[in-house]
Structures are given as structure tokens and as C-alpha cells.
């Protein structure tokens, strides 16, 4: 194989092994080449989307049309959009980050490169971390509240035990002992939940 042929073969392999979905578009924004990842993400055969606009991949096709217009008009020729809702071949939506780059070869505009990064797993992982942080914060807060509540109960218990020996009225004495027992039970319950 010639050097040019080998380079093309390596370029094709690199394109196919990229984890992001890649679409190479012509100057009108139609797909001329895709990689394997786009088929994996979309769940459809590559032949089904070649020749079509990538707008069919978007839940709201107008988003792609706006990106294409911006990339065409921009001097930088590059647009990015995060958290875009795309739709796979079964109609399920997923969130992706989108990059659209105008391809220029020797000063001549030859097409676009569309990169789709499926953020579903990253978003799920991020949501899981946020949830666990919320639970940890809630646990810390609950521990602090129960500690403060237990301190209040101990203060009440201490005052009752100081007053009790001075009370001669049997009815008041019995009621204070009842309060003493209830506060002690409450304190034990709080301590059990702190473990």
C-alpha cells in the first residue's frame, strides 16, 4: 500500500475508534461519512443517516439548523452547544454536547465536522454524586439537630432533678416524675438514632 493509502486507512481507523459520534458533512450540511460510535449512540445503521441532514438526530431539528447557520457565518467556523436533547432510532431522548466545525482545506471550504458526545452516563454519574452529597449533608444536619435536641432534653432533666427533692406536694411531685421519665425516654430515643 502506498503511503497516502496507509494514511487514509489509519485516518479511517482513528475516526471509527473515537468514542464520540462523528459525522462529516458536505457544504450543504448533509452527512457524507460517520463513525461507528454514531451508530452505537443512535442505535441505527450508518447507511440510514448518510445523505441526510443531522437535524434528524435532534429532538428539535431547528437547533441543528441554527448551529449550521452559525458555523457557516462565523469566522472561527466553530460552534458548541451543551445539554442538547437528541433522539435515537427508537425515539428515546438523550443529552449530548455538540461541536460543529467548518472544515477548510487550503483556504477552500469543504464541509463540516459534527461531534456528538453522549453525556447520559456522565450526567447520571454527576447526579449520583450530587444525590450522595445531599444525603451526606442531610445526615450531618440531622446529627447536629439531634445533638442539640438531646442537650435541651438534658437541661430539662437536670432542672427537674434539682427541683424534685424540694417539692412536698405529692401531685406535683408525681407529675414532675412523669416529665422526668418522658424526657429520659426522649433522650434515649435521640441517642439511639445518633448511632
PECORLIN-V133994 format. One line per field, one symbol per residue. ss: DSSP state (H for helix, E for strand, - for the rest). phi: phi as a letter, one per 20 degrees, with the letter a starting at -180 (. if undefined). psi: psi as a letter, one per 20 degrees, with the letter a starting at -180 (. if undefined). Layout:
# PECORLIN-V133994
ss: ???
phi: ???
psi: ???
This chain:
# PECORLIN-V133994
ss: --HHHHHHHHHHHHHHH---EEEEE----EEEEE-HHHHHHH---HHH----EHHHHE--HHHHHHHHHHHHH----EEEEEEEEEE-----EEEEEEEEEEEEE--EEEEEEEEEEE-HHHHHHHHHHHHHHHHHHHHHHHHHHHHHHHHHHHHHHHHHHHHH-----HHHHHHHHHHHHHHHHHHHHHHHHH-
phi: .fffffffffgffggfeffefccedefenefdbcdfffffffmbffffdfndffgfeefdgfffgfffffffefffmcccbdleedcefeneebebedcccfecclndfdqcdddddfdgffffffffffffffffffffffffffffffffffffgffffffgfeedffffgffffffgfffffffffffffff
psi: qrggggggggggggghiphqppppqaiikqphqrrhhhhgghkrqhhhipirqihiiqgnhhgghggggghghqhhkpqqpqlporpaijjqqqpqppppppppolippibqpppooojggggggghgggghhgggggggghggghggghgghhgggggghhhghiphohghggghhgggggggggghggghii.
